[in-house]
Amino acid sequence: MSLATAFLATLLFAPPPETPDPDPWFWNAPAHCPASEDVRAEVERHLGSAITELPLQSWAVVGTVTYDAEAGFAAAIVIETPDGRHDRLLRDPADCGTLSESAALLIALALGPGGTDALEPEPQPPLTPQRPTTPAPAPTPPPPQPEQLPAAPALDAIPEEPPPPPLTFAIGLTPGFDYGTLRGVSPTGRLALAWQPKRLRVGVAARFGGTPAFSLPPLEVRPRLWLWTLATEAGPVPSLGRFEFPLMLGIEAGQIVLTPRALLPDASQLGWAALLLTPGVSWVPRPWLAVTARLGTTVALVGRSFTIPGFDPLLVTSRLGVRASMGLEFRVPLAMKTAAAGN
């Protein structure tokens, strides 16, 4: 036989090359979610064995994770087993890691019975003496395998869209005291509204307080001093666990009022303005409730006094004062929609 004839025979009778089986595992998710390898490893941990030890044609998994600004994360899963096709849709509003763990457990439960049977060794029959007169039983044919699924089409990578930062609206009512603005220590009350995104707080507050009635000999009437102010404040809010530490800086303006007004008919009201530096601490046992405490300093921008001719001054405001308060704050989280979602 010539060399040309032998070469032609090799081309005609040579077996076709084997094509590798497509990977029956396909998982696609955003970049900030667990990777495909991590989800597959979680499935193998639930199964107790490597997923590659399952019969190749008895299973297939196709999963896709998407993110929506309103609904959160969603995983669409298609699982093929010898029992048929199983379609599942899992959702989680905020945590892609929790969603991936739930999906891995669901996949392991679907593959578990078939995978367990495939991994368990077949029981060996007990050794018996050979009987030449008894023919050996014919081997049991293997069960029919389901048709092999076509390879999943390649999907474009989902662009990463991180969740928007949380925004909280807070309203608080806190009693306290003031020293330095009026006479001695004066009780006050504070009503505050605030907007608190992550690690920042911006708010407005109203304060009202007054002194107890005091004597002014030889007058029979007992005068009182009142204070009302409106303030704006802002500052960072570091946190540690359930504790927050707001460091607020602001400015307030208002009036100091003397009663009865007959004591000074033409000057019973004085304007008031001051800078505020009020650090504090908040304990947040629930997302909607916080216990707050503040201790700060006031720096007067104007010097004010009440003086009745012939008497000692009724009031001389201090340049520096002390403010303290403690009370409850109620919080309401507000939903934020991103511009990418078209809202």
C-alpha positions in Angstrom: 0.0 0.0 0.0 1.4 3.4 -1.0 1.8 6.3 1.5 -0.9 8.3 -0.3 -3.4 5.4 0.0 -2.6 5.0 3.7 -3.0 8.8 4.4 -6.4 8.8 2.6 -7.6 5.8 4.6 -6.7 7.6 7.8 -8.7 10.7 6.9 -11.8 8.6 5.9 -11.9 6.2 8.8 -10.5 8.3 11.6 -13.2 9.0 14.4 -14.4 12.7 14.6 -12.8 14.8 17.3 -14.7 14.9 20.6 -16.3 18.2 21.6 -16.3 19.2 25.2 -19.6 19.1 27.0 -20.9 22.5 27.8 -20.8 23.6 31.4 -24.3 22.9 33.0 -23.7 25.7 35.6 -24.3 29.4 34.6 -24.7 32.3 37.0 -24.7 36.0 36.1 -24.9 38.8 38.8 -23.9 42.4 39.3 -20.3 43.1 40.3 -21.2 43.9 44.0 -23.0 40.6 44.4 -21.3 37.3 45.3 -19.4 35.8 42.3 -20.6 32.7 40.4 -17.8 30.6 42.0 -18.9 31.7 45.5 -22.6 30.7 44.8 -21.4 27.4 43.4 -19.2 26.7 46.4 -22.2 27.4 48.7 -24.3 24.9 46.7 -21.5 22.3 47.2 -21.4 23.0 50.9 -25.1 22.2 51.2 -24.8 19.1 49.0 -21.7 17.9 51.0 -19.8 17.1 47.8 -18.4 18.7 44.7 -21.1 19.6 42.1 -18.9 18.2 39.4 -19.5 14.7 40.8 -23.1 14.8 39.7 -24.0 13.1 36.4 -23.4 15.7 33.8 -26.6 15.1 31.9 -28.9 14.9 34.9 -28.8 18.5 35.9 -28.3 22.1 34.7 -28.6 25.5 36.5 -29.1 28.9 34.9 -29.4 31.9 37.2 -29.5 35.7 36.6 -29.5 38.3 39.4 -30.8 41.8 38.6 -31.3 45.0 40.6 -34.1 47.5 40.6 -34.2 50.8 42.6 -37.7 50.1 43.9 -37.9 46.3 44.2 -34.3 45.6 45.2 -32.5 42.5 44.1 -34.1 39.5 42.2 -32.8 36.2 41.1 -34.4 34.2 38.3 -33.4 30.6 38.5 -34.0 27.7 36.0 -33.1 24.2 37.4 -33.2 21.1 35.2 -33.2 17.7 37.0 -34.3 14.2 36.0 -37.7 15.1 37.5 -38.2 18.0 35.0 -37.7 21.8 34.9 -38.1 24.0 37.9 -38.4 27.8 37.6 -38.0 30.0 40.7 -37.9 33.7 41.4 -36.3 35.0 44.7 -36.3 38.6 45.9 -34.5 40.6 48.5 -35.0 44.4 48.8 -31.5 45.3 50.0 -29.0 42.5 50.4 -27.6 40.6 47.4 -25.5 38.3 49.7 -28.6 37.1 51.5 -30.4 36.5 48.2 -27.4 34.5 46.8 -27.4 32.3 50.0 -31.1 31.6 49.6 -30.6 30.7 45.9 -27.7 28.3 46.8 -29.9 26.5 49.3 -32.8 26.2 46.8 -30.5 24.8 44.1 -29.0 22.3 46.6 -32.5 21.1 47.6 -33.4 20.7 44.0 -30.2 18.8 43.1 -29.9 16.9 46.4 -31.9 13.7 45.8 -30.3 13.1 42.3 -26.9 14.1 43.4 -27.0 12.0 46.5 -28.0 8.9 44.5 -25.3 9.5 42.0 -22.6 9.9 44.6 -23.5 6.9 46.8 -21.6 3.7 45.7 -23.8 0.9 44.4 -24.2 -1.8 47.0 -22.0 -4.8 46.3 -23.8 -8.2 46.3 -22.4 -10.7 48.9 -19.9 -13.3 47.6 -21.5 -16.6 46.8 -20.0 -19.8 45.5 -20.0 -20.0 41.8 -22.5 -22.3 40.3 -21.4 -23.4 36.8 -25.0 -24.6 36.0 -26.5 -21.1 36.8 -26.0 -18.5 34.1 -25.0 -15.0 35.3 -27.9 -12.5 35.3 -27.9 -10.0 32.4 -26.7 -6.5 33.4 -29.5 -4.0 34.1 -29.6 -1.3 31.4 -29.0 2.2 32.7 -32.0 4.5 33.0 -32.6 6.9 30.2 -31.0 10.2 30.6 -32.8 13.5 29.8 -31.9 15.4 26.8 -28.8 17.6 27.3 -29.6 21.3 27.7 -28.1 23.6 25.2 -25.4 25.9 26.5 -26.9 29.1 28.0 -26.4 32.1 25.8 -23.8 34.7 26.9 -25.4 37.7 28.6 -24.1 41.1 28.8 -22.7 42.1 32.2 -25.2 44.0 34.3 -23.9 47.5 35.1 -23.3 48.0 38.8 -25.8 50.3 40.4 -25.2 50.7 44.2 -28.2 51.2 46.4 -28.9 54.9 47.3 -27.8 56.1 50.8 -30.5 56.0 53.5 -32.3 59.2 54.4 -34.2 59.7 57.7 -36.6 62.4 58.8 -36.5 62.9 62.6 -38.7 64.8 65.1 -37.7 65.2 68.7 -39.1 66.9 71.8 -36.5 67.3 74.6 -36.7 69.2 77.9 -33.6 70.8 79.4 -32.1 73.9 81.0 -30.2 77.0 80.1 -27.6 78.9 82.1 -26.2 82.3 81.1 -29.0 83.6 78.9 -31.6 84.4 81.6 -31.2 84.7 85.4 -29.5 81.6 86.8 -30.6 78.2 85.7 -33.8 78.3 83.6 -35.9 75.4 82.4 -36.4 75.2 78.6 -38.0 72.9 76.0 -36.8 72.2 72.5 -38.7 70.9 69.4 -36.4 69.9 66.6 -36.9 68.7 63.0 -34.0 67.1 61.2 -33.0 65.3 58.0 -30.2 62.7 58.5 -28.6 61.0 55.6 -25.6 58.7 56.3 -23.1 60.4 58.7 -24.6 63.9 58.4 -27.5 65.8 60.1 -29.2 69.0 59.1 -32.1 70.5 61.1 -34.1 73.3 62.5 -35.2 73.8 66.1 -37.5 76.0 68.3 -36.7 76.6 71.9 -38.9 78.2 74.6 -38.1 78.7 78.3 -38.4 81.1 81.2 -37.4 81.9 84.8 -39.6 81.4 87.8 -41.0 84.6 89.2 -38.5 86.4 91.4 -38.8 89.2 94.0 -37.7 92.8 93.3 -38.1 94.9 96.5 -39.8 97.2 97.1 -42.1 96.3 94.2 -45.0 94.1 95.1 -45.2 92.5 91.6 -43.0 89.5 90.9 -41.4 89.8 87.4 -40.5 86.9 85.1 -38.2 86.6 82.1 -39.0 84.5 79.0 -36.9 83.3 76.0 -37.9 82.0 72.6 -35.6 81.3 69.7 -35.4 79.6 66.3 -32.2 77.9 65.2 -30.6 76.1 62.3 -27.8 73.5 62.8 -25.7 71.0 60.9 -22.8 68.7 61.5 -21.3 65.2 61.1 -22.8 62.2 62.9 -20.1 59.5 63.6 -21.6 56.2 64.8 -20.6 53.0 66.7 -23.1 50.2 66.8 -26.4 51.6 68.0 -24.8 54.8 69.3 -24.5 58.0 67.3 -22.4 61.1 68.3 -23.7 64.2 66.6 -21.3 67.2 66.5 -23.7 70.1 65.7 -22.9 73.7 65.0 -25.6 76.3 64.5 -27.0 79.8 65.0 -30.1 81.0 66.8 -32.1 84.2 67.0 -35.1 85.2 69.0 -36.3 87.5 71.8 -36.1 87.9 75.6 -39.4 89.2 77.1 -40.0 90.8 80.5 -43.4 90.3 82.2 -45.4 92.1 83.4 -44.7 94.6 80.6 -45.8 97.5 82.7 -42.4 97.5 84.4 -40.8 98.7 81.2 -43.6 99.6 78.8 -41.2 100.8 76.0 -38.4 98.2 76.4 -40.0 94.9 77.6 -38.6 93.0 74.6 -34.9 92.5 73.6 -33.5 90.8 70.5 -31.2 87.8 71.0 -28.8 86.0 68.8 -26.0 83.4 69.6 -23.8 80.8 68.1 -24.4 77.2 69.2 -21.9 74.3 69.7 -23.9 71.3 70.9 -22.2 67.8 70.7 -24.3 64.9 72.0 -25.0 61.2 72.0 -28.0 59.2 70.7 -28.9 55.6 71.5 -31.0 54.0 68.8 -32.7 50.8 70.1 -35.1 50.8 67.2 -34.8 52.3 63.7 -37.8 54.5 64.4 -36.8 55.6 68.0 -33.7 57.3 69.6 -32.9 58.5 73.1 -30.9 61.7 72.8 -28.8 63.8 75.2 -26.9 67.0 74.5 -24.6 69.3 76.4 -23.3 72.4 74.6 -22.2 76.0 74.7 -23.8 79.3 73.5 -21.8 82.3 72.4 -23.8 85.5 72.6 -23.6 87.7 69.5 -25.4 90.6 71.3 -25.2 91.8 74.9 -28.6 92.5 76.4 -29.9 93.8 79.8 -33.1 94.9 81.5 -32.7 97.9 83.9 -35.4 99.7 85.8 -34.3 103.1 87.0 -33.5 103.1 90.7 -33.1 99.2 90.8 -30.4 96.7 90.2 -30.4 95.3 86.7 -33.0 92.6 86.2 -30.9 90.9 83.6 -27.4 91.0 82.1 -26.8 88.2 79.6 -23.5 86.3 79.7 -21.2 86.1 76.8 -20.9 82.3 77.2 -23.7 80.1 78.3 -24.5 76.4 78.9 -27.3 74.4 77.3 -28.3 70.8 78.2 -31.3 68.6 77.1 -32.4 65.0 77.1 -35.4 63.4 75.5 -36.9 61.2 72.8 -36.6 61.4 69.0 -38.9 59.6 66.5 -37.5 58.8 63.0 -39.2 57.9 59.7 -37.0 56.5 56.9 -37.7 58.1 53.5 -37.4 56.2 50.2 -34.9 57.7 47.7 -35.2 57.1 43.9 -32.1 57.3 41.7 -31.9 59.3 38.5 -30.8 56.1 36.7 -34.3 54.6 37.3 -35.9 57.6 35.5 -37.4 59.1 38.6 
